[in-house]
Amino acid sequence: QVQLAESGGGLVQAGGSLRLSCAAPGNIFAFHAMGWYRQAPGNQRELVASITKDGSTNYADSVKGRFTISRDNAKDTVFLQMNGLKPDDTAVYYCNGLRFGIPSDYWGQGTQVTVSS
């Protein structure tokens, strides 16, 4: 069974920081890129950051300059450092592999991030 395991979420005040981690199965981590998504209540899941195997990164405009995605290829793990958190960042955060911009069919449980004002 393919499992992605996200961790590191929590409750933080506006302006605070969190570091999310995601352990991915090798077959997913081998995709062209890994991405972090988030889904707030009533909203669709959105891609907030992605990183290719060679380390090229992309960010949604809403998180540019505040979030940093990174990966440890030796441990099949991807990270999301989130600084300057805002209440609008409140969501469940998920990671997944990306192939031609399309996520795999497998999703983990996600990790809840709640930012209080």
Backbone as JSON, one array per atom type, in Angstrom:
{
  "sequence": "QVQLAESGGGLVQAGGSLRLSCAAPGNIFAFHAMGWYRQAPGNQRELVASITKDGSTNYADSVKGRFTISRDNAKDTVFLQMNGLKPDDTAVYYCNGLRFGIPSDYWGQGTQVTVSS",
  "N": [[0.84, -1.18, 0.0], [0.59, 2.16, -0.91], [1.86, 4.86, 0.84], [1.88, 8.15, 1.96], [3.33, 10.21, 4.36], [2.65, 12.86, 6.22], [3.81, 15.37, 8.49], [4.28, 17.61, 11.32], [2.58, 19.77, 11.51], [0.47, 22.16, 13.28], [-0.73, 24.44, 15.85], [-0.3, 27.86, 15.59], [0.67, 31.23, 16.22], [-0.1, 34.17, 14.27], [2.5, 35.24, 12.16], [4.3, 33.44, 13.08], [6.26, 30.35, 12.76], [6.49, 27.19, 11.09], [7.65, 23.87, 10.4], [7.14, 21.55, 8.02], [7.14, 18.05, 7.33], [7.5, 15.32, 5.03], [7.36, 12.0, 4.44], [7.92, 9.93, 1.8], [6.94, 7.13, -0.25], [9.36, 5.25, -2.13], [8.71, 4.93, -4.88], [7.0, 7.04, -5.41], [8.52, 9.24, -4.66], [10.32, 9.17, -6.67], [9.18, 10.42, -8.78], [9.02, 13.13, -11.2], [8.84, 15.51, -9.76], [8.25, 16.76, -6.43], [5.53, 17.89, -4.45], [3.93, 20.31, -2.31], [0.69, 20.6, -1.13], [-2.33, 22.32, -0.19], [-5.43, 22.41, 1.58], [-8.12, 24.25, 2.44], [-11.09, 24.54, 4.49], [-13.99, 24.21, 2.54], [-12.7, 24.97, 0.27], [-10.9, 24.25, -2.8], [-8.27, 21.85, -3.21], [-5.01, 23.12, -3.36], [-1.91, 23.68, -5.06], [0.97, 24.64, -3.45], [3.73, 24.7, -3.4], [6.53, 23.37, -5.17], [9.15, 21.03, -5.99], [11.73, 19.97, -8.06], [13.61, 16.98, -9.0], [16.2, 17.85, -9.34], [16.27, 20.06, -7.78], [15.05, 22.45, -8.52], [12.67, 24.98, -7.87], [9.24, 25.99, -7.35], [6.69, 28.32, -6.5], [3.47, 29.15, -5.2], [1.96, 32.34, -5.69], [0.91, 33.36, -3.35], [2.49, 32.45, -1.29], [5.1, 33.0, -1.81], [8.34, 33.99, -0.89], [7.87, 33.53, 1.75], [7.53, 30.8, 2.28], [9.54, 27.84, 2.04], [10.54, 25.19, 0.11], [12.11, 22.02, 0.31], [14.21, 19.12, -0.18], [15.28, 15.84, 0.8], [17.04, 13.68, -0.78], [18.25, 11.33, -0.11], [16.76, 10.31, 1.9], [14.21, 10.14, 0.98], [12.42, 12.24, 1.55], [10.52, 15.21, 1.87], [10.38, 18.67, 2.61], [8.72, 21.51, 4.09], [9.32, 24.64, 4.9], [7.8, 27.07, 6.71], [7.41, 30.38, 7.14], [6.51, 33.53, 8.66], [3.73, 33.14, 8.99], [0.25, 33.36, 8.18], [-3.23, 33.94, 9.02], [-4.72, 33.12, 6.77], [-3.26, 31.01, 5.83], [-4.13, 28.81, 7.1], [-5.01, 25.47, 6.94], [-5.32, 22.04, 5.78], [-2.39, 20.38, 5.09], [-0.8, 18.67, 2.46], [1.42, 16.33, 0.9], [2.71, 15.26, -2.27], [3.73, 13.32, -5.12], [4.65, 14.61, -8.31], [3.93, 14.27, -11.68], [4.49, 15.37, -14.78], [3.15, 17.61, -13.9], [0.9, 16.58, -12.74], [-0.59, 15.24, -9.87], [0.03, 12.14, -8.06], [-2.26, 9.37, -7.59], [-2.38, 8.84, -4.96], [-2.88, 9.86, -1.66], [-1.87, 11.16, 1.47], [-2.78, 11.41, 4.99], [-2.49, 14.01, 5.59], [-1.5, 17.08, 7.28], [-2.56, 19.19, 9.84], [-2.56, 22.67, 9.78], [-2.92, 25.47, 11.7], [-3.43, 28.85, 11.98], [-3.53, 31.41, 14.17], [-5.0, 34.65, 14.69]],
  "CA": [[0.0, 0.0, 0.0], [1.37, 3.37, -1.02], [1.51, 5.8, 1.9], [2.63, 9.37, 2.2], [3.15, 10.56, 5.76], [2.95, 14.25, 6.52], [3.89, 15.69, 9.91], [4.84, 18.91, 11.65], [1.58, 20.82, 11.63], [0.11, 22.57, 14.63], [-1.36, 25.74, 16.06], [0.73, 28.87, 15.73], [0.17, 32.59, 16.07], [0.3, 34.87, 13.06], [3.9, 35.65, 12.19], [5.12, 32.32, 13.52], [6.85, 29.44, 11.78], [6.36, 25.74, 11.22], [8.38, 23.09, 9.4], [6.44, 20.32, 7.71], [7.93, 16.97, 6.73], [6.72, 14.3, 4.35], [8.09, 10.8, 4.03], [7.21, 9.38, 0.65], [7.46, 5.86, -0.77], [10.36, 5.48, -3.16], [8.17, 5.05, -6.23], [6.43, 8.38, -5.53], [9.63, 10.2, -4.58], [11.04, 9.11, -7.94], [8.49, 11.26, -9.77], [9.77, 14.3, -11.66], [8.87, 16.54, -8.73], [7.41, 16.61, -5.25], [4.82, 19.13, -4.18], [3.09, 20.5, -1.12], [-0.63, 21.12, -1.41], [-3.13, 22.6, 1.0], [-6.88, 22.5, 1.36], [-8.87, 24.88, 3.52], [-12.51, 24.16, 4.44], [-14.77, 24.85, 1.49], [-11.86, 25.33, -0.88], [-10.25, 23.15, -3.5], [-6.86, 21.63, -2.9], [-4.15, 23.93, -4.22], [-0.48, 23.45, -4.99], [1.62, 25.85, -2.93], [5.16, 24.68, -3.68], [7.02, 22.13, -5.76], [10.59, 20.95, -6.16], [12.12, 18.88, -8.94], [14.69, 16.14, -8.52], [17.47, 18.59, -9.33], [16.19, 21.15, -6.82], [14.34, 23.63, -9.0], [11.48, 25.18, -7.06], [8.19, 26.9, -7.76], [5.81, 28.65, -5.4], [2.28, 29.96, -5.45], [2.21, 33.74, -5.36], [0.47, 33.65, -1.99], [3.47, 32.0, -0.29], [6.44, 33.38, -2.22], [9.07, 34.8, 0.07], [7.59, 33.08, 3.13], [7.67, 29.34, 2.36], [10.68, 27.26, 1.33], [10.45, 23.74, -0.05], [13.4, 21.37, 0.13], [14.08, 17.67, -0.2], [16.43, 15.02, 1.14], [16.91, 12.56, -1.7], [18.75, 10.12, 0.54], [15.76, 9.82, 2.85], [12.88, 10.2, 0.36], [11.65, 13.15, 2.39], [10.4, 16.58, 1.4], [10.08, 19.58, 3.72], [8.18, 22.83, 3.8], [9.56, 25.62, 5.96], [6.8, 28.12, 6.58], [7.67, 31.53, 7.99], [5.56, 34.62, 8.48], [2.42, 32.53, 8.75], [-0.93, 34.21, 8.24], [-4.46, 33.15, 9.2], [-5.12, 32.54, 5.48], [-2.5, 29.78, 5.59], [-4.79, 27.72, 7.81], [-5.45, 24.44, 6.0], [-4.65, 20.76, 5.88], [-1.3, 20.35, 4.12], [-0.5, 17.35, 1.93], [2.48, 16.25, -0.1], [2.5, 14.23, -3.29], [4.62, 13.37, -6.27], [4.1, 15.24, -9.5], [4.44, 13.78, -12.97], [3.93, 16.29, -15.79], [2.26, 18.53, -13.21], [-0.27, 15.88, -12.22], [-0.24, 14.46, -8.67], [-0.34, 10.74, -8.07], [-3.59, 9.09, -7.05], [-2.25, 8.5, -3.56], [-2.8, 10.99, -0.75], [-1.78, 10.82, 2.88], [-3.78, 11.99, 5.88], [-2.25, 15.44, 5.7], [-1.21, 17.62, 8.61], [-3.34, 20.42, 10.03], [-1.89, 23.91, 10.17], [-3.88, 26.48, 12.12], [-2.75, 30.1, 12.32], [-4.45, 32.31, 14.87], [-4.69, 36.07, 14.48]],
  "C": [[0.87, 1.23, 0.0], [0.91, 4.34, 0.05], [2.46, 6.98, 1.9], [2.32, 9.82, 3.62], [3.62, 11.97, 6.02], [2.96, 14.47, 8.04], [4.41, 17.11, 10.09], [3.84, 20.04, 11.77], [1.31, 21.16, 13.08], [-0.58, 23.9, 14.64], [-0.26, 26.76, 16.32], [0.09, 30.25, 15.58], [0.65, 33.19, 14.75], [1.72, 35.4, 13.21], [4.85, 34.54, 12.59], [5.59, 31.44, 12.38], [6.52, 27.99, 12.12], [7.2, 25.09, 10.13], [7.65, 21.76, 9.21], [7.4, 19.32, 7.07], [7.0, 15.98, 6.07], [7.64, 13.17, 3.93], [7.28, 10.12, 2.93], [7.78, 8.02, 0.26], [8.4, 6.13, -1.94], [9.79, 5.68, -4.55], [7.5, 6.41, -6.47], [7.54, 9.42, -5.54], [10.42, 10.24, -5.88], [10.35, 9.91, -9.05], [9.36, 12.46, -10.12], [9.9, 15.37, -10.56], [8.03, 16.1, -7.53], [6.75, 17.94, -4.96], [4.13, 19.12, -2.84], [1.79, 21.17, -1.57], [-1.29, 21.52, -0.08], [-4.59, 22.72, 0.61], [-7.52, 23.08, 2.61], [-10.33, 24.48, 3.39], [-13.25, 24.94, 3.37], [-14.0, 25.22, 0.25], [-11.33, 24.07, -1.56], [-8.81, 23.02, -3.03], [-6.0, 22.41, -3.88], [-2.68, 23.58, -4.0], [0.2, 24.73, -4.51], [3.11, 25.87, -3.23], [5.53, 23.34, -4.3], [8.53, 22.21, -5.93], [10.9, 19.75, -7.04], [13.26, 18.08, -8.33], [16.0, 16.91, -8.42], [17.41, 19.87, -8.49], [15.55, 22.43, -7.31], [13.0, 23.75, -8.28], [10.5, 26.14, -7.72], [7.24, 27.1, -6.6], [4.56, 29.38, -5.9], [2.57, 31.39, -5.01], [1.9, 34.04, -3.9], [1.51, 33.28, -0.93], [4.9, 32.39, -0.64], [7.08, 34.29, -1.2], [8.85, 34.4, 1.52], [7.82, 31.58, 3.31], [8.88, 28.9, 1.57], [10.52, 25.75, 1.3], [11.86, 23.18, -0.26], [13.19, 19.86, 0.17], [15.4, 17.03, 0.2], [16.3, 13.75, 0.31], [17.4, 11.24, -1.09], [17.71, 9.49, 1.45], [14.34, 9.85, 2.29], [11.93, 11.09, 1.16], [11.65, 14.55, 1.78], [9.91, 17.44, 2.58], [9.43, 20.85, 3.2], [8.4, 23.71, 5.02], [8.62, 26.79, 5.73], [7.08, 29.21, 7.61], [6.63, 32.62, 7.73], [4.15, 34.13, 8.23], [1.28, 33.52, 8.99], [-2.16, 33.34, 8.48], [-4.94, 32.49, 7.91], [-4.34, 31.28, 5.13], [-3.11, 28.58, 6.29], [-5.4, 26.74, 6.82], [-4.86, 23.1, 6.43], [-3.62, 20.7, 4.75], [-0.96, 18.9, 3.76], [0.72, 17.44, 1.02], [2.11, 15.17, -1.11], [3.56, 14.36, -4.36], [3.89, 13.97, -7.45], [4.76, 14.66, -10.75], [3.73, 14.6, -14.06], [2.88, 17.2, -15.15], [1.04, 17.89, -12.59], [0.13, 15.07, -10.99], [-0.63, 12.99, -8.83], [-1.73, 10.56, -7.48], [-3.57, 8.86, -5.54], [-2.09, 9.76, -2.71], [-2.69, 10.48, 0.68], [-2.89, 11.46, 3.68], [-3.64, 13.51, 5.96], [-1.9, 15.84, 7.12], [-1.86, 18.99, 8.73], [-2.44, 21.57, 10.47], [-2.97, 24.94, 10.49], [-3.13, 27.71, 12.58], [-3.78, 31.04, 12.94], [-4.02, 33.76, 14.69], [-4.42, 36.77, 15.8]]
}
